[in-house]
Amino acid sequence: MILNINIDQEMFGLDVPDSLMTELAPIMKDMDTDFDKGVQMGRFWVDEPTDEQRCQVAANNIVNAMHAENKRMLYLMSAYILSKFPGVQEVVVNSDYEMQDIDIRI
């Protein structure tokens, strides 16, 4: 599966193999357990984040992983988004906006 992410109008495509999706499934399940406890989204605390909000946090982590050149985190967060929204066309992140403004385009 390929995740297309647009960061500040620069497009990246990341191919996440099905085998990696399967391998990361237990970790993504743990992520959901953590998200079930609530999540900090910028200035706001969200008690019960939706799948979209969870993916917005993951997309924000993708940006951080790219800056840190952390491929493991990059693939994990990309796989997480693809697991929640397999039909995602593009994730659009503008660093000038809040995390809640990250656009997950299906």
Buried (B, 14 or more C-beta within 10 A) or exposed (E): BEBBBBBEEEEBEBEBEEEBBEEBEEEBEEBBEEBEEEBEBBEEEBEEBEBBBBBBBBBBBBBEBBEEEBEEBBBBBBBBBBBBBEEBEBBBBEEEEEBBEBBBEE
